[in-house]
């Protein structure tokens, strides 16, 4: 049985190598148009910076043929219903759009789009958050770091092209974040320009917000549909060990509900897509936020952001001087077993800290987080620099200028 499994694995890798030598290299021979741009996101989601840049381009730059590459039929159908160009990944129209596009935009890795048809395209990684954690090749315990250590050679590029291929550009936000991302991606800082993130553009673009809200309603979501006076959201980051933590974080939902009711408030709970905990069920004023819906469209309308070590804190601080609650009930376990924080937590955050469920309830009950925090301005400058929304036009200008001198990447050679 072991020998059969080994032969099966070798056969699978041989097929990948053959496809990369043929399909991938052939994709580099098709002329790509600088006016055709491709967008995608992992996890079958219409989400992330690539989502908001895609919407901005379709609204404001009709001369650019922007296409969303969908991994699921629901997204494909909904975007088409709104008149937005969207194709399935391996449909004839999707393949043609991919081959014609001179630029691929994504938020995680090249597989967000279609890595096997990417040869010759400009690769722009918009990432999905600023923050304190190690990531990409800098996360020594992560899978990407393993690929970088063991497969950054000709054979590795042949077998695992989508994992070891660096983007041409990684968008960053400030001097501090530019150096951070350059180190984590193992790239020179000049390839990590400070362009900003489109996901915050809705605060400066009513038309963009209107379209994003309409799409969310198509998915069956309406923000604060009961008109509560205050809206809180709890967004914990994932735990790398996949340990259960929601029962510890929120051990008494009825008690928390009473605290919220006294303030005529609602609490949304948005779990990381990789969190394996089961949600115990909604109450009248405590609801699970759907994973298919992005919070960024409504971020400036949220009264209080409850989070821990997640980069969402910095998005919220970009928009608000008050309202952040640092719920760090498992800080010691997180930094010991889950994920590396590269920089001191207290020096690089702002907000009211709650280290237990009792403290969290007290902070909400007394409105302690709603007092403006004088430390926000310094944290905002450190992580966001001179970014001003809308940031999409900055990215578009940068890419258009880069395309004028961009050259296709070299084809893969046989190992």
C-alpha positions, 0 to 999 in steps of 0.5 A: 500500500505504501509503495502504491501511495508513493507511486501515485504521488510521483505520478501526480507530481509528474503530471504537474511538471508536465502541465507546467512545462506545457500549459504554463509556458504556452500561456506566455506566448499569448499576447497580453493586453495592458488594458485587460486586468484579472482579479481573484481571491482565495477560498471561493470568496469575492473579497479583499483588496482585489474585490474593492480595486476590481469594483473601483476599476469597473466604476471609474476606468471603463477603458480597462477591461477588468474581469473577476475570476470566480471559483464558485458558481454563486459568485459568478452568477451574482456578479453577472447579475450586477453587470460585472465581468466575471468568469469561472476559472476554467471556463472558455471565457475565463481561460481567454480572459486570463490569457489576455490579461497583462496584470493579475491582482490577488491577496494571498498567492498566485493560486487566487487567480490561475497560476497555470496561465500566468506566464508573462503577466505582471503579478500584483499582490495586494495582500490582506492586512498590515500588522505585527505577525510574521507571514509568508516566507518570514513565518518560519513554521508556515507552509510558505516558508517550507516551500521557500527553504526546500523548493526555491530551485529549478525543480521546485519552480517546476513542481510548485510554481504557484507557491515559490513564484514571487509577485512583481509588486507587493502593495504596502502602506508606510515606511514601517510596513514597506520594510516589514513586507520586504523582509517577509516576502524576501523582496527588495523594498522598491518592489514593495511600494507604498500604494495603500489598500483599496478595501478602505476606499468606500469611505471616500467613494459613495458610488463604490459603497453603494455597489458593494452594499447592493452586492452584499444584499444579493448575498442576503446580508443587510448591516444593522437591519434592526437599527441598534444605537451601537454596533460592535464586532468581534473579529479574532484572528485564527489560531495556528494550532487550530485549538478551540477558543471561542468557548473560552472567549465568549463563555456566557453569551446570555450575560453578554447579550444583557450588557449589549441590550442595556446599550441598545447594541448589537454584536456581530462575531466574524470568525476567521475562515480557518477557525474550526470552532462551531458557533453555538447559535445567534441571540437577538443581539449577537449574530454570526457575521457571514464569511461571504461578506466583507466587513470593510464596506461597513467599518466606519459605521461600527461603534466598537472593534473587538479583536486580538492580534488581527490586522483588522485593528489597523484598518479600524484605527485608520478610520476611528480614534475610539472604539477599539477593544484589545481582547487578549484573554489568551495572549501568553498561549498565542505568542507561545504556540500559535504565531510569532509577533515580530514587534512589541504588542503594547507599543504598536496597538491602541485601544482599551485592553481586556484580558478576560471575559469579565473585563470585556463585559465591563468595557462594553457596559461602561462604554470605556472604549468610546473615549478617543485614545491619544495613542491612535494618531501615532499608531496610524502614522506608523502603519498607514503613513501618508495613505489617503483614500481613495487608494485605488487610483494610486495603484492603477497609476502605478501599474499603468506606469509599470506596464510601459516598461514591463517585460514577460518573465522567462519561461520555465526550463526543464529540470 
